[in-house]
Amino acid sequence: MPTQPDNRAEQPTRTEAAVEQPADTAQREGADIAGAGAAASATTPPARGPVLIVAAHPDDPEFGLGATQAKFTAEGREVVVALVTSGNEGGEDPTVSDEDLMAQREEEQRRASAVLGVKTIEFLRQCDGLVVNTPELRREIVRLIRRYKPETVFTHDPSNFFSEGHINHPDHRAVGHTTLDAIFPGAGNPRSFRELLAEGLEPHKIKEVYLFFTAAANVWIDVTGYIEKKADALAEHKSQVRNPEGLKERMLEGAAKSGEPHGVGAAEGFRRIVFRR
């Protein structure tokens, strides 16, 4: 049987030695992959490789990690945003055409990304509300990973179905699920989507995934001084954000609350998966 590509997430084995491993990992990598959660320290990954964000709708990248984007671009790290839909169901006026709303929301996304210093946006233009994990969509995300060769990918946590008073959008779950399937095995396996080889897109393995909109955060990124940028970017989504000043106040309070247990002024939390090399 051929050896499978070694691009799986690290999991501690159930031995006495491995019990100490999560704490060591949290200290060294800034992540607690064993799930101790708030015991992990806030961290900022070194500015080294490109970042790809795969999100379902316009404004998801800003809500999910707007301050982290601003921090990364300020440090000189390349950030690429890929939107699977253009948000044509993101409104309550049925008389507005899908085409008009899509055009408005794409322009809002361009302006919001510019506030954060993000220069590259990819629009896949799938139908809002109907995203499913298909081989075709997976291939599109594999194509993006091979084209931009990110070290890190941010996407939705597909395991987050609901929380108290909230059901996670099905597009969020579908995009997260599809992106994880694109990362492994698709992006790094030369036998997956072989037609991409003819486009000059060689296999590429990423180093880590950060899942946003998660109920199981195990790492927090220190974003002190960048929450205002996040709020300013969200204010550009005028079709969605009706009270930007109120939103900004809530975000400042929420980020400060997230940062407090980790000894920083503000933080954004994620579920982090680190891959073997």
N, C-alpha and C positions, 0 to 999 in steps of 0.2 A: 504494500500500500504506500503511495507517495506521501512524503512528509508535508504536512499542512504549513502554510506561512505562519510564522510565530508572531502574530499581531493581536494576541488576546490580552485582556486586562489582567493585571496581576491580582491574584487572590491568595490570601494567607492560608497555608495548610494548617490542619488542626493538630499541631505538635506543640510541645512546651516552648521550643525555641521560637516558633512563629508567633506566640502570644506577645512577645516583645516587639515583633516586627512593625506592627501598626504605629506604635509610639515613635519608633526610630524613623519610620517613613514620614510621619507628620512633622517631625523636627527637621528632617533633611529636605523634604520636598514641599513642605507647607500644606500637606494634605493628609487626611486621616481616612484612608480607604477601608479601614475596618469599621467605620461607622460611629466612632465616638462623638462625632458631630461637634458640638460647641467646645469640646476639649481641644480642637485643632486651633492653631494660631492663624491670624490673618497673615496673608502672604502676598507678595507681588512677584509673579513669574518674571525671570530675567527677560529683557527686551532682546530677543534673538531671532525668531523666525516669523514668517507671515502668519496671520490669523484669518481664518475663514469663519464667518457667522452664517449659518443656514437657519432662516426663520420663516414662519408661515405667512405673516402679513406685515405691511408697513406699520411701523411703530413698535412691533415686537422687539427688534434689536435695541431700541431705546429703553423701553420698559425693562427688558431683561438684563441689559448690561451697558446702558448708556454711559455711565461714569467710567466703567472699565475701558470702553472704547476710547473715551477722551484721554484717559491716562496712557493707554498704549500709543496712540498717535502722537501725544506730546513727547513720549520717549523715543519716537522715531520708528515705531514698529508698524509695518504695513497691515492694514485691516481691510478685508474685502467683505462686503455684505451681499448675500444672495437671498432674495425673497422668492418663495415658491409661488405665492399668489400676489396679486396687486390690490387685494382688499375690495373687490367689487360688491361684496355683501356688507361692507362696513358702514352702513347707514340705515336710517329708518324712513327715508322718503322714497317710496316705490316709483315715483315719477322721474327720478334721476336715472339716466341710462347707465348701464354697466360701463360703457366706454368712457363716459364723462367722469364717473366716480373713479375708475381706474387711473385715468390721466391725472386727476387731482391728487390722488393718493401717491402715485409715483413721484409727482413733483414735490409733494410734502416730504417724501422720504429723501429725495435728493437734498432738499434744504436742511432737513434734520441731520443727515450724514455730514453735510458740509460744516455744520456747527461743531461736530465732534472731530473734524479733521479727516473724515473718511472720504476717499476720492473715487473708489471703485464700487459700483453697485451692479449686481446682475439681477434681472427680472425674468423669472421663468414663466410667469403668466399662466399658471394653473388656475382652475376655477375655484374661487373662494367658497369654502364650505363643503367642497366635494373632494378634497385631497385624500388619496389613498396610497398605500405603499405598493407601487407597481414597478416592474422591471424597467419601464421607460423612465419613470422619475428617478429611480435609483441610478440609472445610467447618466442622467443629467447631472446628478450630484457627484458621481464618480468623475465625470468630465471636469467639473469645477475643481475638485481636489487635485486631480492630475495636472490641470492647467496652472493653478496658483501655488501648488506644493506647500500648503500650510504646515507649520509645525503643530499648531493648535487649532481645533475646531470647537466652536460654541454652537449648541443647538438646544432645542426643547427637550425636557425630560419626558420621554414617552410613557413612563410608568406613573406619572401624576394624573390620575383620572379625576379625582375630586378632592375637595377639602370642605370644611364646615362652611356652608352657605355658598359654595362655588363648584361648578363643574368645568373642568378644563376643556378648552375648545378642541373638538375632534381633529381639526387641522394641525393644532400644536402637536398632538400625540402622533399623528401620521407623519408629520415632517421629522420629528425626533426619531421615530422608528426607522423611517426610510434612510435618514442620514447615518444612523448607526450601522445599518445594513450596507450602506455604500462604503463606509469606512472599512468594515470587515465583513466579508473578504474582498469586496469589489475593487477598492482603490489600489490595494497593494498587490493584487494577484494578476499576473500577466495573462492568465487564462480567462479572466472575467472581462466581459465586454471587449473582446479582442478587436472589434472594429475601431476602438479608440486608438489602438496602436498605429493604424493607418493614418490617423490625424497627428501623429507625432507625440501622443500623450502616453508617456511611459508610466508604469506603476509607481505609486508613491504611498509610503506608510507614514502616518502622522505619529506624533509622540503622545498627545493627550487630548482628551475631550472634556469640556466643561458643559454641564447641562444646566440651563436656566429654567425659571418657573418650576423649581423643584421643591418638594416637601422633605427632601433628604440631603440637604447641603452638608458637605463635609470639608469644604474649604471656603475661606472668605478672602476676597482681594481688598486690600487697603485702597480706598478711593477718596481719601481725605483731600478736599479741595476741588473735587471734580463733580460733585452732585449738582452744583449750579449749572454746569454745562449740560448735564443730563436733562435737567428741567427745561433749559433753554431749547434743547433739541426737541423735546416732546411738545413744546409750545408751537413748533412748526407744523405739527399734525393738527391743523385747525379743524378738520372735519371730525376729529375724534376727541380732542381735548377742549372742553368748554370752559373750564376754570383753571387756567394755567398757574395762576398765583396760588390758589388753594392746593393744587397738585404739587407745586414746588415746596410748599410748607410741609406737606405730608411726607414728601420724599426726604427732605432734610431730617425730619424727625425719625423716619424709618431707618435711614442709613446710619444715623448716630446710634440708634438702638442696636442695630446689627453690629456696629463696630465696638461698642462698649465692652462686651465680654472678652474681646481680643486686644484691648488696649490701644485701639486706633479711633480716630475721630469719625470715620465713616467706612462702611464696608458693603460689598455686594457678595452674596453667597451663591455657591454653585455645588453641584455634585460632580466631582472630578474622577475621571478614569485615566490611569496612567498605563501605557502599553509597554510590553516587553520589547526590547530591540533584538 
